Amino acid sequence: MKNSALTEYAPAWAVPGAGADQVYRLGLATVEASAYVARHKASGILGEWRVSAEHIGTAELLITELVSNAVKFGKPPGGSLPAEISLALWLLGATLVIEVSDQSAGLPVLRPADTESLDGRGLHLVHSLSSQWSYYVPNPGWKTVFCVVDISQSPGPDHD
């Protein structure tokens, strides 16, 4: 199952005490520099967790896409000041879960990419590079988009 909306509850890994090997959380704001900061911090953490360079590269791309979307779409209605977003990394054995939460009720939808547009392909990358992606609503007014990466194998585009 590549994408199914989990809007009623948080996945098991997101529950405190769920038994993750490692957890990292980073608070950010809806400003352009957040994608860079998230990518840079995550790269260092994943290196400390001894994740392979190939998987760190994949994770950096996924984090950049998810955080960029949160920066672009993550402000609450009527919000003019930067809003809060957050990144969470969960290492569960040979599984890496990347979560990005923002203050928007707008849910992500994988749409056909417009060949004339310069954007609109981020979720296609997330879909291609992860074994699963979806979202859930942890609190009213917030959403969390996540993707799952199997770090036991070499990363590649032949995920279904």
N, C-alpha and C positions, 0 to 999 in steps of 0.2 A: 504494500500500500504506500504509494508515493506521497499523496497529499490527502488528508482527511481532516476536516475541521474538528478540533477538540474544544468546543466552546463552553462546555459545562464544567470542566475541571482541569487541573494541571496534570501533566503526565507524571508518572511515578517518580522519575528522577528529580522532578522539581519540588518534591515534598521534603521538608527538612528531615534529616535522619534516614534518607532513602538508601544510604550505603554507597555513595559515590566515592571512588578512589581519591579524586581531587576535585575541588570546586574553586572557581575564580570568578569574582564579580567586580565590575567596573562601572561606576556612575559617569555618565556623559551628559552633554547638552545637545540640543538641536542646532549645532553650528558646524560649518564645513570641516573644520579641523578634527572633528570627532572620529571620522572614519580612519584618518591617519593615526590618531592616538590609540584607538581600539586595536588596529592592526599591529602597531608597534608593541603595545603592552602584551597582547595575546601571543605574539611571536616569542617574546622572552619567556612567558609563562609556559608555553608549549615546549620550548627548548628545555626548561627546567624539568618538565614532566617526561623528558626523553622521547618525545614524539619525533618521528623521522622528518627530515628536511622536506621531503616530498609532501607529506601530510600537512606540515606547517604551511607550505605554499598554498595548498588547497584551502586550508582553514583561513588564511589571510584573505584570499579572494572572496570566500563566503562571508566572512566578517565585514569586509569592505562593502559588499552588496547589501547586506542586511542593515548595517549601520547607515549607509547612504540613504536607503529607503526610509529609515526612521527619521533621519535628519530632514528629508524632503517632505514626508507625510506625517510626521509624528507629533505635530503640535495640536493641542486641543482646539475645538472650535472657538474662534474669536481670540485665540492666543497670539499676541504680537511679539512677546518676549521669548527668548529661547526656553524650550520646555525640557524636562528631564527625559533621558533615555538611559537604558542600561544594557550591558553586555554580561552574559554569564556563560562560562565554559564548564562543562561537566565531563570528567573523564570516568568512564564506567568500563573498566577492563579494556577491551580493544575497541570501545565505542567512544567517540567524541561527540558531544552534543553542544551546539552553539545556539544560544538564545539571545534575541534582542527584543527588549520591551520598550514601548513608547506610549505616549498619552493620547493616542488617537483611536477612535472607535472604528475607523476605516480598516476593513479587512483586506488582506492581500489576495489578489486574484491573478492567476497565470493566464495571460491573454496572448493571442497571437502578436508577435512583434511586427510593428509597422516598418517595412523596409526603408521608408523615407525618413524615419525618426532616428535621432541620435541616442535616445534612451528607450526604456521599456523592455530591456533584455535581462535585467538583473535576476528576476525570478526564474528565467530560463536557465541561467547559469547555476543557480541554487538547485534547481530540479535536476540538472545534468550531473553535478558534482557531488551530490549527497545521495545517500541511500533512502532518505525520507525527509520530507519537510512538511510543515503544517503550521498551525497557530492555535493558541488558546487565549481565553480572556480570564486573567487571574483576578482582576478587580474591575468594577464598573469604570469605564473611561480609559482603561488600559488594554493593550493587547500584547502578546508575546509571540513572535515568529521564531520558529526554531528549525534547525536542520541537523541531521545525524550523519556522521562520517565514520565508516568502518576503517579504523587505522591499523588493522591486522594485515591488510593487503596493500599492494601498490595502488595508488589512486589512478583512476582512469575514467574515460567517458562511457564505458559500457555498463553503467548502473541502470537498473529498471525500476 
